[in-house]
Amino acid sequence: MTAAAGQAPVSDVESSYAWLRLAVAVALATVGGVGMWSVVVALPAIQADFGVDRAAASLPYTLAMLGFAGGGVIIGRLADRFGILPPLILGILSLGAGYIGVGLSPSLTLVAFAHTLLGFGCSATFGPLMADISHWFERRRGIAVAIAAAGNYIAGTVWPPLVQHFIATQGWRATHIGIGLFCLAVMLPLSLPMRRRLAAHTATAAAARPRAVAPFSAPTLQVMLCVAGVACCVAMAMPQVHIVAYCGDLGYGVARGAEMLSLMLGCGIVSRIASGFIADRIGGVRTLLLGSLLQGAALVLYLLFDSLFSLYVVSALFGLFQGGIVPSYAIIVREYFPPKEAGTRVGLVLMATLVGMALGGWMSGAIFDLTGSYQAAFLNGLAWNLVNVSIVSLLLLRSRRANSALAAA
């Protein structure tokens, strides 16, 4: 039986086209991923321009993450139904409009709301692309999903120094308008190779069922993954959102902070790809637990060291330790849930992680305003990280029991 028009046969799974599709996904994520990181770099400039406190200046980031969170679910659901291209184009248009809107907004309130649209558009280049790529690989699914997720961190490596340069030379408003126009010009034509879909009727029986026995009912497992996602990303947000401002407060300058963010995310690329290899061998839950434990260790190091050199080193370690956490959730979803639900369920979990990033970004700023220091904010991150480790440990324990019971039956 041949595939319908616009649909690819099952033989395209792990074919040369699948790898080309993965390369396009990484390129789209690299360009569109600017939406995750530009607001971090622009935070000090926006705060100074509007004369507000750190918590208020963090509001655009919070709304960008909420837009990203909701967009991941909506676009993922649309992708499950119509394929990735139509919702991807919707996301690209929203991303461009959001950036242009930020540059033209006369008040902090409008800047923050424009970031909601910006975040919605950016979401199309993360979770939905990971879910889409998971359908095109079976044996190498872990590494393929991790590579797709690495595009977001490539963006985090490339964009912060560029954004900082243009903010310093052209101002933050012109920089945002320029980014929006660039995204529209590059991403719309780049998305066209994503129009092909796998024919649903050619899916193999193995691909149509989960890989592992779920340790809880589907609703319970979904909720647990979402709570874990919130907890780990509240912890993750402290260094990622506030490292630029932290370096400014310590007297090292915001440019050094932007370099540390770039270094952190560059090391995160290595971590994400390595986590894919690891997940293909030990599974998503164990990979997630490993990343969470190492993230907690890095947060402790931030508490212990604050010299310029040590912050570069700890930021690099933080990137190496935590980069594989978020892709692990997508791999876990593909292990325990049917593929026809992948876009929606991955979107829900990633929505939770973005809620965690939004909450953590705001909470760290609020704690700084109350205490005048980021030490308490790092301790807050450690507490949330412990919640994540506890949930993932329970999932691992119950998974072992479920598999042991199945083997004994």
C-alpha positions as CSV (number, residue, x, y, z in Angstrom):
1,M,0.0,0.0,0.0
2,T,1.4,3.4,-1.0
3,A,1.4,6.5,1.2
4,A,-1.1,9.2,0.5
5,A,0.0,12.5,-1.1
6,G,2.3,14.4,1.2
7,Q,2.9,11.4,3.4
8,A,6.2,9.5,3.6
9,P,6.4,5.6,3.7
10,V,7.5,3.9,6.9
11,S,10.8,3.1,5.1
12,D,11.7,6.7,5.7
13,V,12.1,6.0,9.4
14,E,15.8,6.4,10.2
15,S,16.5,7.1,6.5
16,S,18.6,9.8,5.0
17,Y,15.5,12.0,4.8
18,A,14.9,11.4,8.5
19,W,18.4,12.7,9.3
20,L,17.9,15.7,6.9
21,R,14.6,16.4,8.7
22,L,16.5,16.3,12.0
23,A,19.1,18.8,10.6
24,V,16.3,21.2,9.6
25,A,14.7,20.8,13.0
26,V,18.0,21.8,14.7
27,A,18.4,24.8,12.4
28,L,14.9,26.0,13.1
29,A,15.4,25.5,16.8
30,T,18.7,27.4,16.7
31,V,17.1,30.5,15.0
32,G,13.8,30.4,16.8
33,G,15.4,29.5,20.1
34,V,16.4,33.2,20.5
35,G,13.0,33.7,22.1
36,M,14.2,31.7,25.2
37,W,17.4,33.7,25.7
38,S,17.1,37.3,24.5
39,V,14.9,38.4,27.4
40,V,17.6,37.2,29.8
41,V,20.2,39.4,28.2
42,A,17.9,42.3,27.9
43,L,16.7,42.2,31.5
44,P,19.2,44.8,32.9
45,A,18.6,47.2,30.0
46,I,14.8,46.9,30.3
47,Q,15.1,47.4,34.1
48,A,17.2,50.5,33.7
49,D,15.0,52.0,30.9
50,F,11.8,51.7,32.9
51,G,13.3,52.3,36.3
52,V,11.7,49.3,38.0
53,D,12.9,46.7,40.5
54,R,14.4,43.3,39.6
55,A,11.1,41.3,40.1
56,A,9.2,43.7,37.8
57,A,11.9,43.5,35.2
58,S,11.6,39.7,35.3
59,L,7.9,39.9,34.3
60,P,8.6,39.8,30.6
61,Y,10.6,36.6,31.1
62,T,7.8,35.1,33.1
63,L,5.1,35.9,30.5
64,A,7.4,34.7,27.7
65,M,7.7,31.3,29.5
66,L,4.0,31.1,30.1
67,G,3.4,31.8,26.4
68,F,6.0,29.2,25.6
69,A,4.3,26.7,27.9
70,G,0.8,27.2,26.5
71,G,2.1,27.3,23.0
72,G,3.8,24.0,23.3
73,V,0.5,22.3,24.2
74,I,-1.5,24.0,21.5
75,I,1.0,23.6,18.7
76,G,1.7,20.0,19.8
77,R,-2.0,19.2,19.7
78,L,-2.3,20.8,16.2
79,A,0.8,18.8,15.1
80,D,-0.8,15.5,16.2
81,R,-3.7,16.3,14.0
82,F,-2.3,18.2,11.0
83,G,1.4,17.5,10.9
84,I,4.1,19.8,12.0
85,L,4.2,22.3,9.2
86,P,1.0,24.3,9.6
87,P,1.4,24.9,13.4
88,L,5.1,25.6,12.8
89,I,4.3,28.4,10.4
90,L,1.8,29.8,12.9
91,G,4.6,29.8,15.5
92,I,7.1,31.5,13.2
93,L,4.6,34.3,12.4
94,S,3.9,34.7,16.2
95,L,7.6,34.8,17.0
96,G,8.2,37.6,14.5
97,A,5.2,39.6,15.6
98,G,6.1,39.2,19.2
99,Y,9.6,40.6,18.7
100,I,8.4,43.5,16.6
101,G,5.7,44.2,19.2
102,V,8.3,44.3,22.0
103,G,10.4,46.8,20.2
104,L,7.4,49.1,19.6
105,S,5.8,48.8,23.0
106,P,5.9,52.1,25.0
107,S,5.4,50.6,28.5
108,L,6.7,47.6,30.5
109,T,3.2,46.1,30.7
110,L,3.0,46.0,26.9
111,V,6.5,44.8,26.6
112,A,5.6,41.9,28.9
113,F,2.4,41.0,27.0
114,A,4.3,41.1,23.7
115,H,6.7,38.5,25.3
116,T,3.7,36.2,25.7
117,L,3.2,36.2,21.9
118,L,7.0,35.8,21.5
119,G,7.1,32.9,23.8
120,F,4.1,31.2,22.0
121,G,5.9,31.4,18.7
122,C,9.2,30.2,20.2
123,S,7.5,27.1,21.6
124,A,7.0,25.7,18.0
125,T,10.7,25.2,17.7
126,F,11.1,23.1,20.8
127,G,8.6,20.5,22.1
128,P,6.7,20.0,18.9
129,L,9.9,19.5,16.9
130,M,11.1,16.9,19.5
131,A,7.8,15.1,19.3
132,D,7.9,15.1,15.5
133,I,11.4,13.8,15.3
134,S,10.6,11.0,17.7
135,H,8.3,9.5,15.0
136,W,11.1,9.3,12.5
137,F,13.5,7.2,14.6
138,E,13.1,4.0,16.6
139,R,16.5,2.5,17.5
140,R,18.2,5.9,17.7
141,R,15.2,7.7,19.1
142,G,17.0,8.9,22.3
143,I,19.9,10.5,20.4
144,A,17.6,12.0,17.7
145,V,15.3,13.7,20.3
146,A,18.4,14.9,22.2
147,I,19.9,16.4,19.0
148,A,16.7,18.1,18.2
149,A,16.6,19.5,21.8
150,A,20.2,20.7,21.4
151,G,19.1,23.3,18.9
152,N,17.6,25.3,21.8
153,Y,21.0,25.3,23.6
154,I,22.9,26.1,20.4
155,A,20.6,29.2,20.2
156,G,21.6,29.9,23.8
157,T,25.3,29.7,22.9
158,V,25.1,31.8,19.8
159,W,22.4,34.5,20.6
160,P,23.3,36.0,24.0
161,P,26.6,37.6,22.9
162,L,25.0,38.8,19.7
163,V,22.0,40.2,21.5
164,Q,24.2,41.9,24.1
165,H,26.3,43.5,21.3
166,F,23.3,44.9,19.5
167,I,21.6,46.1,22.7
168,A,24.8,48.0,23.6
169,T,25.2,49.5,20.1
170,Q,21.7,49.9,18.8
171,G,19.4,49.8,21.9
172,W,17.1,47.0,23.1
173,R,14.1,48.2,21.0
174,A,15.9,48.2,17.6
175,T,17.5,44.9,18.5
176,H,14.1,43.2,19.1
177,I,12.6,44.5,15.9
178,G,15.7,43.3,14.0
179,I,15.5,39.9,15.5
180,G,11.8,39.6,14.6
181,L,12.4,40.5,10.9
182,F,15.4,38.1,10.8
183,C,13.3,35.2,12.2
184,L,10.6,35.7,9.6
185,A,13.0,36.0,6.7
186,V,15.0,32.9,7.6
187,M,12.6,30.5,9.3
188,L,9.6,30.6,6.8
189,P,11.6,29.2,3.9
190,L,13.6,26.9,6.1
191,S,10.4,25.2,7.4
192,L,9.3,23.9,4.0
193,P,11.2,20.5,4.1
194,M,9.0,19.7,7.2
195,R,5.9,19.3,5.1
196,R,6.2,15.5,4.7
197,R,4.3,13.2,7.2
198,L,4.7,9.5,8.0
199,A,1.6,7.6,6.7
200,A,-0.4,6.5,9.8
201,H,-1.5,3.2,8.2
202,T,2.1,2.1,7.6
203,A,3.2,2.4,11.3
204,T,4.6,-0.8,12.6
205,A,3.0,-2.6,15.5
206,A,6.2,-2.0,17.6
207,A,6.0,1.7,16.9
208,A,2.3,1.8,17.8
209,R,2.7,0.8,21.4
210,P,4.8,2.1,24.4
211,R,8.2,0.6,25.0
212,A,7.8,0.1,28.7
213,V,5.2,-0.8,31.3
214,A,3.9,2.3,32.9
215,P,4.5,2.5,36.7
216,F,1.2,4.4,37.3
217,S,-2.0,5.0,35.4
218,A,-1.7,7.4,32.4
219,P,-3.3,10.4,34.2
220,T,-1.2,9.9,37.4
221,L,2.0,9.5,35.4
222,Q,1.2,12.6,33.4
223,V,0.6,14.6,36.6
224,M,3.8,13.3,38.2
225,L,5.9,14.2,35.2
226,C,4.4,17.7,35.1
227,V,5.1,18.3,38.8
228,A,8.6,17.0,38.4
229,G,9.0,19.3,35.4
230,V,7.9,22.4,37.4
231,A,10.3,21.5,40.3
232,C,13.4,20.9,38.2
233,C,13.0,24.0,36.2
234,V,12.4,26.3,39.2
235,A,15.8,25.2,40.2
236,M,17.2,25.5,36.7
237,A,15.9,29.0,36.3
238,M,18.1,30.6,39.0
239,P,21.4,30.5,37.1
240,Q,19.9,30.6,33.6
241,V,17.7,33.7,34.2
242,H,19.8,35.7,36.6
243,I,23.4,34.9,35.8
244,V,23.7,38.1,33.8
245,A,22.2,40.3,36.5
246,Y,24.2,38.3,39.2
247,C,27.5,39.2,37.5
248,G,26.4,42.8,37.3
249,D,25.7,42.9,41.0
250,L,29.1,41.3,41.8
251,G,30.8,44.1,39.8
252,Y,31.9,41.9,36.9
253,G,29.6,43.5,34.3
254,V,26.7,42.2,32.4
255,A,28.9,41.3,29.4
256,R,30.7,38.7,31.5
257,G,27.4,37.4,32.6
258,A,26.3,37.0,28.9
259,E,29.5,35.1,28.3
260,M,28.8,32.8,31.2
261,L,25.3,32.1,29.9
262,S,26.7,31.4,26.5
263,L,29.3,29.0,28.0
264,M,26.6,27.4,30.1
265,L,24.4,26.6,27.2
266,G,27.3,25.6,25.0
267,C,28.2,23.0,27.5
268,G,24.5,22.1,27.6
269,I,24.7,21.1,24.0
270,V,27.3,18.4,24.9
271,S,25.1,17.3,27.8
272,R,22.0,17.0,25.7
273,I,23.6,14.9,23.0
274,A,25.3,12.7,25.6
275,S,22.0,12.3,27.4
276,G,20.5,10.9,24.2
277,F,23.2,8.2,24.0
278,I,22.7,7.4,27.7
279,A,18.9,7.3,27.4
280,D,19.1,4.8,24.5
281,R,21.0,2.5,26.9
282,I,19.5,3.0,30.4
283,G,16.1,4.7,29.6
284,G,14.6,8.1,30.1
285,V,13.8,7.9,33.8
286,R,17.4,6.9,34.9
287,T,18.8,9.6,32.6
288,L,16.5,12.2,34.2
289,L,17.5,11.2,37.7
290,L,21.1,11.4,36.9
291,G,20.7,14.9,35.4
292,S,18.7,16.1,38.4
293,L,21.3,14.9,40.9
294,L,24.1,16.6,39.1
295,Q,22.0,19.8,38.7
296,G,21.7,19.9,42.5
297,A,25.4,19.5,42.9
298,A,26.1,22.5,40.6
299,L,23.7,24.7,42.6
300,V,25.7,23.9,45.7
301,L,28.9,25.0,43.8
302,Y,27.2,28.4,43.1
303,L,26.7,28.9,46.8
304,L,30.3,28.1,47.6
305,F,32.1,30.1,44.9
306,D,31.6,33.6,43.5
307,S,35.0,34.8,42.0
308,L,35.0,35.6,38.3
309,F,37.0,32.5,37.3
310,S,35.0,30.2,39.5
311,L,31.7,31.4,38.1
312,Y,32.9,30.6,34.6
313,V,33.9,27.1,35.7
314,V,30.7,26.5,37.7
315,S,28.5,27.8,34.8
316,A,30.2,25.4,32.5
317,L,29.6,22.5,34.9
318,F,26.0,23.6,35.4
319,G,25.5,23.3,31.6
320,L,27.2,19.9,31.5
321,F,25.1,18.6,34.4
322,Q,21.6,19.8,33.5
323,G,21.4,19.9,29.7
324,G,19.9,16.5,29.4
325,I,17.1,17.0,31.9
326,V,14.3,18.5,29.6
327,P,14.8,16.1,26.7
328,S,14.5,13.2,29.1
329,Y,10.9,14.1,29.7
330,A,10.2,13.7,25.9
331,I,11.9,10.4,25.9
332,I,9.9,9.2,28.9
333,V,6.7,10.2,27.2
334,R,7.6,8.1,24.1
335,E,8.5,5.2,26.4
336,Y,5.2,5.1,28.3
337,F,2.6,6.6,26.0
338,P,1.2,5.8,22.5
339,P,2.9,7.8,19.7
340,K,-0.4,9.3,18.5
341,E,-0.5,11.2,21.8
342,A,3.2,12.3,21.6
343,G,2.7,15.9,20.6
344,T,0.0,16.7,23.2
345,R,1.7,14.8,26.1
346,V,5.2,16.2,25.4
347,G,3.6,19.6,25.1
348,L,1.9,19.2,28.5
349,V,5.2,18.1,30.2
350,L,7.2,20.9,28.6
351,M,4.5,23.3,29.5
352,A,5.1,22.3,33.1
353,T,8.9,22.8,32.7
354,L,8.3,26.3,31.3
355,V,5.9,27.1,34.1
356,G,8.8,26.1,36.4
357,M,11.2,28.4,34.5
358,A,8.7,31.2,34.6
359,L,8.0,30.7,38.4
360,G,11.7,30.3,39.1
361,G,12.7,33.4,37.2
362,W,10.2,35.5,39.0
363,M,10.8,33.9,42.4
364,S,14.5,34.4,42.2
365,G,14.1,38.0,41.4
366,A,11.6,38.5,44.3
367,I,13.9,36.7,46.7
368,F,16.7,39.0,45.6
369,D,14.5,42.1,46.2
370,L,13.6,40.8,49.7
371,T,17.1,39.8,50.8
372,G,19.5,41.9,48.6
373,S,21.4,38.7,47.7
374,Y,21.1,35.7,45.5
375,Q,22.2,33.2,48.2
376,A,18.7,32.6,49.4
377,A,17.6,32.2,45.8
378,F,20.1,29.4,45.2
379,L,18.9,27.7,48.4
380,N,15.4,27.9,47.1
381,G,16.5,26.3,43.9
382,L,18.1,23.4,45.8
383,A,14.8,22.8,47.7
384,W,12.8,22.5,44.5
385,N,15.5,20.3,43.0
386,L,15.1,17.9,45.9
387,V,11.3,17.7,45.1
388,N,12.2,16.7,41.5
389,V,14.7,14.0,42.7
390,S,12.1,12.5,45.0
391,I,9.5,12.2,42.3
392,V,11.9,10.7,39.7
393,S,13.2,8.3,42.3
394,L,9.6,7.1,43.0
395,L,9.0,6.6,39.3
396,L,12.2,4.6,38.9
397,L,11.3,2.4,41.9
398,R,7.7,1.8,40.7
399,S,9.0,1.1,37.2
400,R,11.3,-1.6,38.5
401,R,8.4,-3.2,40.4
402,A,6.1,-3.1,37.4
403,N,8.7,-4.7,35.1
404,S,9.5,-7.3,37.7
405,A,5.8,-8.2,38.1
406,L,5.5,-8.5,34.3
407,A,8.5,-10.7,34.1
408,A,7.2,-13.0,36.8
409,A,3.7,-13.3,35.2
